[in-house]
Amino acid sequence: MAKVALVLGVGPGIGGAVAAKWASEGWKVACVARSAEKVAAMASKLTADYGDVGHRGYDCDVTDADALTACIARVEAEQGSIEFMCYNCGMGYFKKYDAITPAEFEQTWRVSTFGLLVAAQAVCPKMA
């Protein structure tokens, strides 16, 4: 049975490359991002490129703790125990620090840091 890699923040850059690396080694990859269309496309691409071992896409907003915890539970129920997790979610506002609003800062923190904490708390205690 293939091992399971959870890649949060799958897209055309680093997240996609990480997903492809694990898929190329025979792992099942659970691709997570906000867009259901994008994660489905990535899972399909991994299947086409590396074979059908069970790559799946899961859409989730990592700033919503309940949704993220439920998403990870669904991955575990459908794919099995997660043995590798990559948290590649992040965002930022490219302007001077004094032009960033508190709401923009909070959104950046929720995507880049808060989601990582929630994901780590859900996944890491179960890892071998």
GUVOKOL-39140 format. One record per atom (N, C-alpha, C): residue number from 1; residue in one letter; atom name; x, y, z. Coordinates in pm, whole numbers. Atoms other than C-alpha are relative to their C-alpha. Layout:
BEGIN
@seq NUM&type A&atom CA&xx X&yy Y&zz Z
...
REM end
This chain:
BEGIN
@seq 1&type M&atom N&xx 85&yy -119&zz 0
@seq 1&type M&atom CA&xx 0&yy 0&zz 0
@seq 1&type M&atom C&xx 89&yy 124&zz 0
@seq 2&type A&atom N&xx -80&yy -121&zz 14
@seq 2&type A&atom CA&xx 132&yy 342&zz -96
@seq 2&type A&atom C&xx -10&yy 87&zz 126
@seq 3&type K&atom N&xx -2&yy -96&zz -109
@seq 3&type K&atom CA&xx 235&yy 591&zz 170
@seq 3&type K&atom C&xx -75&yy 126&zz -42
@seq 4&type V&atom N&xx 80&yy -120&zz 27
@seq 4&type V&atom CA&xx 38&yy 916&zz 201
@seq 4&type V&atom C&xx 80&yy 126&zz 32
@seq 5&type A&atom N&xx -60&yy -132&zz -16
@seq 5&type A&atom CA&xx 182&yy 1264&zz 150
@seq 5&type A&atom C&xx -112&yy 103&zz -8
@seq 6&type L&atom N&xx 97&yy -110&zz -4
@seq 6&type L&atom CA&xx -34&yy 1564&zz 245
@seq 6&type L&atom C&xx 74&yy 127&zz -39
@seq 7&type V&atom N&xx -63&yy -124&zz 45
@seq 7&type V&atom CA&xx 59&yy 1877&zz 51
@seq 7&type V&atom C&xx -106&yy 108&zz 0
@seq 8&type L&atom N&xx 93&yy -112&zz -12
@seq 8&type L&atom CA&xx -126&yy 2190&zz 157
@seq 8&type L&atom C&xx 60&yy 120&zz -73
@seq 9&type G&atom N&xx -50&yy -112&zz 80
@seq 9&type G&atom CA&xx -98&yy 2486&zz -78
@seq 9&type G&atom C&xx 56&yy -49&zz -132
@seq 10&type V&atom N&xx -43&yy 53&zz 129
@seq 10&type V&atom CA&xx -69&yy 2289&zz -401
@seq 10&type V&atom C&xx -36&yy 101&zz -108
@seq 11&type G&atom N&xx 20&yy -91&zz 112
@seq 11&type G&atom CA&xx -29&yy 2512&zz -702
@seq 11&type G&atom C&xx 105&yy -27&zz -106
@seq 12&type P&atom N&xx -94&yy 22&zz 110
@seq 12&type P&atom CA&xx 191&yy 2558&zz -1006
@seq 12&type P&atom C&xx 147&yy 15&zz 41
@seq 13&type G&atom N&xx -138&yy -23&zz -43
@seq 13&type G&atom CA&xx 503&yy 2638&zz -801
@seq 13&type G&atom C&xx 53&yy -108&zz 92
@seq 14&type I&atom N&xx -64&yy 91&zz -94
@seq 14&type I&atom CA&xx 665&yy 2482&zz -497
@seq 14&type I&atom C&xx -93&yy -114&zz 42
@seq 15&type G&atom N&xx 94&yy 104&zz -43
@seq 15&type G&atom CA&xx 354&yy 2295&zz -380
@seq 15&type G&atom C&xx -19&yy -108&zz -106
@seq 16&type G&atom N&xx 13&yy 96&zz 110
@seq 16&type G&atom CA&xx 310&yy 2132&zz -720
@seq 16&type G&atom C&xx 125&yy -84&zz -17
@seq 17&type A&atom N&xx -126&yy 74&zz 12
@seq 17&type A&atom CA&xx 677&yy 2037&zz -732
@seq 17&type A&atom C&xx 16&yy -102&zz 113
@seq 18&type V&atom N&xx -6&yy 94&zz -113
@seq 18&type V&atom CA&xx 660&yy 1880&zz -386
@seq 18&type V&atom C&xx -95&yy -117&zz -25
@seq 19&type A&atom N&xx 97&yy 106&zz 29
@seq 19&type A&atom CA&xx 347&yy 1686&zz -485
@seq 19&type A&atom C&xx 56&yy -94&zz -107
@seq 20&type A&atom N&xx -56&yy 83&zz 108
@seq 20&type A&atom CA&xx 517&yy 1564&zz -805
@seq 20&type A&atom C&xx 116&yy -87&zz 51
@seq 21&type K&atom N&xx -112&yy 76&zz -55
@seq 21&type K&atom CA&xx 828&yy 1455&zz -612
@seq 21&type K&atom C&xx -49&yy -125&zz 71
@seq 22&type W&atom N&xx 50&yy 116&zz -74
@seq 22&type W&atom CA&xx 629&yy 1230&zz -378
@seq 22&type W&atom C&xx -76&yy -95&zz -90
@seq 23&type A&atom N&xx 72&yy 86&zz 94
@seq 23&type A&atom CA&xx 406&yy 1101&zz -657
@seq 23&type A&atom C&xx 98&yy -81&zz -84
@seq 24&type S&atom N&xx -101&yy 70&zz 81
@seq 24&type S&atom CA&xx 717&yy 1011&zz -860
@seq 24&type S&atom C&xx 64&yy -116&zz 76
@seq 25&type E&atom N&xx -56&yy 107&zz -82
@seq 25&type E&atom CA&xx 827&yy 792&zz -570
@seq 25&type E&atom C&xx -106&yy -101&zz 43
@seq 26&type G&atom N&xx 104&yy 98&zz -25
@seq 26&type G&atom CA&xx 497&yy 604&zz -560
@seq 26&type G&atom C&xx -93&yy 30&zz 116
@seq 27&type W&atom N&xx 86&yy -38&zz -112
@seq 27&type W&atom CA&xx 328&yy 790&zz -273
@seq 27&type W&atom C&xx -136&yy 46&zz -53
@seq 28&type K&atom N&xx 130&yy -63&zz 26
@seq 28&type K&atom CA&xx -43&yy 878&zz -273
@seq 28&type K&atom C&xx 12&yy 143&zz 49
@seq 29&type V&atom N&xx -10&yy -140&zz -39
@seq 29&type V&atom CA&xx -63&yy 1256&zz -266
@seq 29&type V&atom C&xx -140&yy 57&zz 18
@seq 30&type A&atom N&xx 122&yy -73&zz -31
@seq 30&type A&atom CA&xx -348&yy 1442&zz -100
@seq 30&type A&atom C&xx 31&yy 148&zz -23
@seq 31&type C&atom N&xx -25&yy -138&zz 41
@seq 31&type C&atom CA&xx -348&yy 1784&zz -270
@seq 31&type C&atom C&xx -106&yy 91&zz 62
@seq 32&type V&atom N&xx 94&yy -90&zz -67
@seq 32&type V&atom CA&xx -506&yy 2066&zz -67
@seq 32&type V&atom C&xx 27&yy 144&zz -43
@seq 33&type A&atom N&xx -4&yy -143&zz 31
@seq 33&type A&atom CA&xx -581&yy 2422&zz -177
@seq 33&type A&atom C&xx -143&yy 52&zz 6
@seq 34&type R&atom N&xx 134&yy -59&zz -8
@seq 34&type R&atom CA&xx -876&yy 2664&zz -178
@seq 34&type R&atom C&xx -89&yy -37&zz -118
@seq 35&type S&atom N&xx 77&yy 21&zz 122
@seq 35&type S&atom CA&xx -985&yy 2586&zz -534
@seq 35&type S&atom C&xx -21&yy -149&zz -28
@seq 36&type A&atom N&xx 32&yy 140&zz 31
@seq 36&type A&atom CA&xx -1165&yy 2254&zz -591
@seq 36&type A&atom C&xx 46&yy -35&zz -141
@seq 37&type E&atom N&xx -40&yy 24&zz 138
@seq 37&type E&atom CA&xx -1095&yy 2287&zz -962
@seq 37&type E&atom C&xx 151&yy -22&zz -11
@seq 38&type K&atom N&xx -147&yy 10&zz 8
@seq 38&type K&atom CA&xx -719&yy 2338&zz -912
@seq 38&type K&atom C&xx 52&yy -128&zz 65
@seq 39&type V&atom N&xx -51&yy 122&zz -65
@seq 39&type V&atom CA&xx -672&yy 2050&zz -668
@seq 39&type V&atom C&xx -42&yy -124&zz -78
@seq 40&type A&atom N&xx 42&yy 112&zz 84
@seq 40&type A&atom CA&xx -873&yy 1816&zz -891
@seq 40&type A&atom C&xx 92&yy -12&zz -122
@seq 41&type A&atom N&xx -90&yy 1&zz 116
@seq 41&type A&atom CA&xx -656&yy 1917&zz -1187
@seq 41&type A&atom C&xx 138&yy -52&zz 39
@seq 42&type M&atom N&xx -132&yy 48&zz -43
@seq 42&type M&atom CA&xx -337&yy 1858&zz -988
@seq 42&type M&atom C&xx -2&yy -150&zz 26
@seq 43&type A&atom N&xx 10&yy 144&zz -26
@seq 43&type A&atom CA&xx -453&yy 1515&zz -869
@seq 43&type A&atom C&xx -8&yy -77&zz -132
@seq 44&type S&atom N&xx 9&yy 64&zz 132
@seq 44&type S&atom CA&xx -543&yy 1426&zz -1229
@seq 44&type S&atom C&xx 134&yy -1&zz -71
@seq 45&type K&atom N&xx -133&yy -8&zz 62
@seq 45&type K&atom CA&xx -203&yy 1543&zz -1351
@seq 45&type K&atom C&xx 96&yy -99&zz 64
@seq 46&type L&atom N&xx -87&yy 96&zz -69
@seq 46&type L&atom CA&xx -23&yy 1337&zz -1087
@seq 46&type L&atom C&xx -33&yy -142&zz -43
@seq 47&type T&atom N&xx 43&yy 133&zz 44
@seq 47&type T&atom CA&xx -228&yy 1033&zz -1187
@seq 47&type T&atom C&xx 49&yy -27&zz -142
@seq 48&type A&atom N&xx -43&yy 18&zz 138
@seq 48&type A&atom CA&xx -152&yy 1086&zz -1556
@seq 48&type A&atom C&xx 152&yy -16&zz -10
@seq 49&type D&atom N&xx -146&yy 2&zz 9
@seq 49&type D&atom CA&xx 219&yy 1144&zz -1497
@seq 49&type D&atom C&xx 65&yy -115&zz 76
@seq 50&type Y&atom N&xx -68&yy 96&zz -88
@seq 50&type Y&atom CA&xx 291&yy 890&zz -1221
@seq 50&type Y&atom C&xx -81&yy -124&zz 32
@seq 51&type G&atom N&xx 81&yy 119&zz -23
@seq 51&type G&atom CA&xx 10&yy 634&zz -1220
@seq 51&type G&atom C&xx -107&yy 24&zz 104
@seq 52&type D&atom N&xx 116&yy -13&zz -89
@seq 52&type D&atom CA&xx -312&yy 584&zz -1030
@seq 52&type D&atom C&xx 21&yy -80&zz 128
@seq 53&type V&atom N&xx -16&yy 63&zz -132
@seq 53&type V&atom CA&xx -213&yy 506&zz -672
@seq 53&type V&atom C&xx -96&yy 61&zz 101
@seq 54&type G&atom N&xx 100&yy -60&zz -89
@seq 54&type G&atom CA&xx -490&yy 722&zz -528
@seq 54&type G&atom C&xx 19&yy 147&zz 30
@seq 55&type H&atom N&xx -15&yy -144&zz -21
@seq 55&type H&atom CA&xx -393&yy 1087&zz -569
@seq 55&type H&atom C&xx -139&yy 64&zz 4
@seq 56&type R&atom N&xx 130&yy -64&zz -15
@seq 56&type R&atom CA&xx -683&yy 1306&zz -456
@seq 56&type R&atom C&xx 18&yy 149&zz 28
@seq 57&type G&atom N&xx 2&yy -142&zz -28
@seq 57&type G&atom CA&xx -769&yy 1674&zz -438
@seq 57&type G&atom C&xx -105&yy 32&zz 105
@seq 58&type Y&atom N&xx 89&yy -43&zz -107
@seq 58&type Y&atom CA&xx -930&yy 1840&zz -136
@seq 58&type Y&atom C&xx 3&yy 151&zz 7
@seq 59&type D&atom N&xx 3&yy -146&zz -13
@seq 59&type D&atom CA&xx -1046&yy 2200&zz -134
@seq 59&type D&atom C&xx -29&yy 37&zz 146
@seq 60&type C&atom N&xx 12&yy -39&zz -141
@seq 60&type C&atom CA&xx -1013&yy 2375&zz 200
@seq 60&type C&atom C&xx 57&yy 140&zz 20
@seq 61&type D&atom N&xx -50&yy -132&zz -42
@seq 61&type D&atom CA&xx -970&yy 2722&zz 349
@seq 61&type D&atom C&xx 80&yy -21&zz 128
@seq 62&type V&atom N&xx -86&yy 28&zz -116
@seq 62&type V&atom CA&xx -672&yy 2686&zz 585
@seq 62&type V&atom C&xx -16&yy 102&zz 112
@seq 63&type T&atom N&xx 22&yy -98&zz -107
@seq 63&type T&atom CA&xx -782&yy 2995&zz 780
@seq 63&type T&atom C&xx -119&yy -39&zz 88
@seq 64&type D&atom N&xx 115&yy 50&zz -75
@seq 64&type D&atom CA&xx -1087&yy 2801&zz 906
@seq 64&type D&atom C&xx 43&yy -128&zz 72
@seq 65&type A&atom N&xx -53&yy 113&zz -77
@seq 65&type A&atom CA&xx -967&yy 2570&zz 1184
@seq 65&type A&atom C&xx -89&yy -123&zz -8
@seq 66&type D&atom N&xx 91&yy 114&zz 6
@seq 66&type D&atom CA&xx -1277&yy 2351&zz 1183
@seq 66&type D&atom C&xx 3&yy -66&zz -138
@seq 67&type A&atom N&xx -4&yy 55&zz 135
@seq 67&type A&atom CA&xx -1271&yy 2311&zz 805
@seq 67&type A&atom C&xx 131&yy -73&zz -28
@seq 68&type L&atom N&xx -130&yy 61&zz 22
@seq 68&type L&atom CA&xx -899&yy 2233&zz 803
@seq 68&type L&atom C&xx 12&yy -132&zz 76
@seq 69&type T&atom N&xx -3&yy 124&zz -79
@seq 69&type T&atom CA&xx -929&yy 1975&zz 1082
@seq 69&type T&atom C&xx -87&yy -107&zz -66
@seq 70&type A&atom N&xx 89&yy 95&zz 67
@seq 70&type A&atom CA&xx -1222&yy 1813&zz 900
@seq 70&type A&atom C&xx 62&yy -50&zz -131
@seq 71&type C&atom N&xx -66&yy 38&zz 124
@seq 71&type C&atom CA&xx -1028&yy 1812&zz 573
@seq 71&type C&atom C&xx 108&yy -105&zz 26
@seq 72&type I&atom N&xx -107&yy 95&zz -34
@seq 72&type I&atom CA&xx -733&yy 1635&zz 734
@seq 72&type I&atom C&xx -60&yy -133&zz 45
@seq 73&type A&atom N&xx 68&yy 124&zz -42
@seq 73&type A&atom CA&xx -967&yy 1382&zz 899
@seq 73&type A&atom C&xx -53&yy -75&zz -122
@seq 74&type R&atom N&xx 51&yy 63&zz 123
@seq 74&type R&atom CA&xx -1123&yy 1316&zz 557
@seq 74&type R&atom C&xx 114&yy -64&zz -78
@seq 75&type V&atom N&xx -117&yy 57&zz 68
@seq 75&type V&atom CA&xx -779&yy 1264&zz 400
@seq 75&type V&atom C&xx 40&yy -132&zz 67
@seq 76&type E&atom N&xx -40&yy 121&zz -73
@seq 76&type E&atom CA&xx -691&yy 1013&zz 673
@seq 76&type E&atom C&xx -101&yy -113&zz -19
@seq 77&type A&atom N&xx 104&yy 102&zz 18
@seq 77&type A&atom CA&xx -1024&yy 830&zz 635
@seq 77&type A&atom C&xx 4&yy -60&zz -140
@seq 78&type E&atom N&xx 2&yy 47&zz 138
@seq 78&type E&atom CA&xx -995&yy 808&zz 257
@seq 78&type E&atom C&xx 134&yy -54&zz -49
@seq 79&type Q&atom N&xx -132&yy 34&zz 53
@seq 79&type Q&atom CA&xx -620&yy 773&zz 208
@seq 79&type Q&atom C&xx 84&yy -86&zz 96
@seq 80&type G&atom N&xx -81&yy 71&zz -98
@seq 80&type G&atom CA&xx -479&yy 629&zz 531
@seq 80&type G&atom C&xx 85&yy 98&zz 80
@seq 81&type S&atom N&xx -85&yy -82&zz -87
@seq 81&type S&atom CA&xx -221&yy 756&zz 778
@seq 81&type S&atom C&xx 94&yy 88&zz -81
@seq 82&type I&atom N&xx -87&yy -97&zz 68
@seq 82&type I&atom CA&xx -31&yy 1066&zz 669
@seq 82&type I&atom C&xx 142&yy -18&zz 54
@seq 83&type E&atom N&xx -139&yy 20&zz -40
@seq 83&type E&atom CA&xx 344&yy 1006&zz 672
@seq 83&type E&atom C&xx 89&yy 118&zz -35
@seq 84&type F&atom N&xx -75&yy -120&zz 36
@seq 84&type F&atom CA&xx 458&yy 1335&zz 520
@seq 84&type F&atom C&xx -99&yy 114&zz -17
@seq 85&type M&atom N&xx 84&yy -118&zz 17
@seq 85&type M&atom CA&xx 310&yy 1684&zz 540
@seq 85&type M&atom C&xx 89&yy 117&zz -41
@seq 86&type C&atom N&xx -65&yy -124&zz 42
@seq 86&type C&atom CA&xx 419&yy 1995&zz 353
@seq 86&type C&atom C&xx -104&yy 111&zz 8
@seq 87&type Y&atom N&xx 89&yy -115&zz -10
@seq 87&type Y&atom CA&xx 252&yy 2322&zz 452
@seq 87&type Y&atom C&xx 61&yy 112&zz -84
@seq 88&type N&atom N&xx -53&yy -96&zz 95
@seq 88&type N&atom CA&xx 313&yy 2547&zz 154
@seq 88&type N&atom C&xx -94&yy 119&zz -22
@seq 89&type C&atom N&xx 96&yy -110&zz 11
@seq 89&type C&atom CA&xx 35&yy 2800&zz 217
@seq 89&type C&atom C&xx 65&yy 129&zz 48
@seq 90&type G&atom N&xx -54&yy -128&zz -42
@seq 90&type G&atom CA&xx 131&yy 3161&zz 235
@seq 90&type G&atom C&xx -54&yy 110&zz -89
@seq 91&type M&atom N&xx 43&yy -117&zz 75
@seq 91&type M&atom CA&xx 40&yy 3506&zz 121
@seq 91&type M&atom C&xx 65&yy 123&zz 61
@seq 92&type G&atom N&xx -54&yy -124&zz -53
@seq 92&type G&atom CA&xx 152&yy 3861&zz 167
@seq 92&type G&atom C&xx -46&yy 118&zz -82
@seq 93&type Y&atom N&xx 31&yy -125&zz 68
@seq 93&type Y&atom CA&xx 89&yy 4219&zz 73
@seq 93&type Y&atom C&xx 132&yy 71&zz -25
@seq 94&type F&atom N&xx -128&yy -57&zz 37
@seq 94&type F&atom CA&xx 374&yy 4379&zz -112
@seq 94&type F&atom C&xx -11&yy 152&zz -4
@seq 95&type K&atom N&xx 1&yy -145&zz -15
@seq 95&type K&atom CA&xx 367&yy 4732&zz 17
@seq 95&type K&atom C&xx 71&yy 35&zz 130
@seq 96&type K&atom N&xx -72&yy -44&zz -120
@seq 96&type K&atom CA&xx 533&yy 4937&zz 287
@seq 96&type K&atom C&xx -78&yy -40&zz 126
@seq 97&type Y&atom N&xx 61&yy 48&zz -125
@seq 97&type Y&atom CA&xx 468&yy 4820&zz 643
@seq 97&type Y&atom C&xx -108&yy 94&zz 53
@seq 98&type D&atom N&xx 98&yy -94&zz -54
@seq 98&type D&atom CA&xx 280&yy 5138&zz 732
@seq 98&type D&atom C&xx -124&yy 14&zz -88
@seq 99&type A&atom N&xx 117&yy -2&zz 87
@seq 99&type A&atom CA&xx 39&yy 5086&zz 442
@seq 99&type A&atom C&xx -85&yy -127&zz 16
@seq 100&type I&atom N&xx 73&yy 125&zz -21
@seq 100&type I&atom CA&xx -69&yy 4736&zz 551
@seq 100&type I&atom C&xx -104&yy 22&zz 110
@seq 101&type T&atom N&xx 106&yy -17&zz -99
@seq 101&type T&atom CA&xx -401&yy 4739&zz 731
@seq 101&type T&atom C&xx 2&yy -116&zz 100
@seq 102&type P&atom N&xx 9&yy 111&zz -95
@seq 102&type P&atom CA&xx -467&yy 4531&zz 1043
@seq 102&type P&atom C&xx -72&yy -121&zz -60
@seq 103&type A&atom N&xx 72&yy 112&zz 63
@seq 103&type A&atom CA&xx -714&yy 4319&zz 841
@seq 103&type A&atom C&xx 90&yy -76&zz -98
@seq 104&type E&atom N&xx -94&yy 65&zz 93
@seq 104&type E&atom CA&xx -450&yy 4250&zz 575
@seq 104&type E&atom C&xx 105&yy -80&zz 77
@seq 105&type F&atom N&xx -99&yy 71&zz -82
@seq 105&type F&atom CA&xx -195&yy 4157&zz 841
@seq 105&type F&atom C&xx -61&yy -127&zz 60
@seq 106&type E&atom N&xx 64&yy 117&zz -60
@seq 106&type E&atom CA&xx -442&yy 3925&zz 1012
@seq 106&type E&atom C&xx -22&yy -109&zz -105
@seq 107&type Q&atom N&xx 21&yy 100&zz 105
@seq 107&type Q&atom CA&xx -528&yy 3752&zz 682
@seq 107&type Q&atom C&xx 132&yy -69&zz -35
@seq 108&type T&atom N&xx -132&yy 58&zz 28
@seq 108&type T&atom CA&xx -157&yy 3701&zz 608
@seq 108&type T&atom C&xx 39&yy -98&zz 110
@seq 109&type W&atom N&xx -34&yy 85&zz -115
@seq 109&type W&atom CA&xx -103&yy 3557&zz 956
@seq 109&type W&atom C&xx -85&yy -126&zz 1
@seq 110&type R&atom N&xx 89&yy 117&zz -3
@seq 110&type R&atom CA&xx -406&yy 3327&zz 934
@seq 110&type R&atom C&xx 39&yy -102&zz -107
@seq 111&type V&atom N&xx -40&yy 92&zz 107
@seq 111&type V&atom CA&xx -293&yy 3179&zz 600
@seq 111&type V&atom C&xx 139&yy -57&zz 27
@seq 112&type S&atom N&xx -140&yy 40&zz -8
@seq 112&type S&atom CA&xx 81&yy 3167&zz 668
@seq 112&type S&atom C&xx 39&yy -67&zz 130
@seq 113&type T&atom N&xx -42&yy 51&zz -131
@seq 113&type T&atom CA&xx 96&yy 3080&zz 1039
@seq 113&type T&atom C&xx -109&yy -79&zz 71
@seq 114&type F&atom N&xx 109&yy 66&zz -72
@seq 114&type F&atom CA&xx -240&yy 2991&zz 1194
@seq 114&type F&atom C&xx -32&yy -136&zz -60
@seq 115&type G&atom N&xx 30&yy 126&zz 67
@seq 115&type G&atom CA&xx -317&yy 2723&zz 934
@seq 115&type G&atom C&xx 106&yy -106&zz 23
@seq 116&type L&atom N&xx -110&yy 93&zz -28
@seq 116&type L&atom CA&xx 25&yy 2567&zz 988
@seq 116&type L&atom C&xx -15&yy -62&zz 139
@seq 117&type L&atom N&xx 18&yy 51&zz -135
@seq 117&type L&atom CA&xx -39&yy 2535&zz 1361
@seq 117&type L&atom C&xx -114&yy -102&zz 5
@seq 118&type V&atom N&xx 116&yy 92&zz -1
@seq 118&type V&atom CA&xx -382&yy 2376&zz 1307
@seq 118&type V&atom C&xx 35&yy -131&zz -70
@seq 119&type A&atom N&xx -38&yy 120&zz 74
@seq 119&type A&atom CA&xx -245&yy 2133&zz 1046
@seq 119&type A&atom C&xx 99&yy -85&zz 79
@seq 120&type A&atom N&xx -100&yy 75&zz -77
@seq 120&type A&atom CA&xx 53&yy 2036&zz 1260
@seq 120&type A&atom C&xx -64&yy -69&zz 120
@seq 121&type Q&atom N&xx 66&yy 60&zz -115
@seq 121&type Q&atom CA&xx -167&yy 1975&zz 1563
@seq 121&type Q&atom C&xx -88&yy -118&zz -41
@seq 122&type A&atom N&xx 87&yy 109&zz 46
@seq 122&type A&atom CA&xx -397&yy 1753&zz 1355
@seq 122&type A&atom C&xx 80&yy -120&zz -51
@seq 123&type V&atom N&xx -75&yy 106&zz 68
@seq 123&type V&atom CA&xx -126&yy 1553&zz 1175
@seq 123&type V&atom C&xx 116&yy -57&zz 82
@seq 124&type C&atom N&xx -127&yy 43&zz -59
@seq 124&type C&atom CA&xx 199&yy 1539&zz 1372
@seq 124&type C&atom C&xx -12&yy -100&zz 115
@seq 125&type P&atom N&xx 7&yy 97&zz -109
@seq 125&type P&atom CA&xx 84&yy 1354&zz 1687
@seq 125&type P&atom C&xx -23&yy -145&zz -48
@seq 126&type K&atom N&xx 28&yy 134&zz 52
@seq 126&type K&atom CA&xx -21&yy 1059&zz 1466
@seq 126&type K&atom C&xx 114&yy -58&zz -84
@seq 127&type M&atom N&xx -112&yy 46&zz 82
@seq 127&type M&atom CA&xx 305&yy 1037&zz 1273
@seq 127&type M&atom C&xx 90&yy -92&zz 82
@seq 128&type A&atom N&xx -88&yy 97&zz -67
@seq 128&type A&atom CA&xx 542&yy 752&zz 1351
@seq 128&type A&atom C&xx 130&yy 64&zz 41
REM end
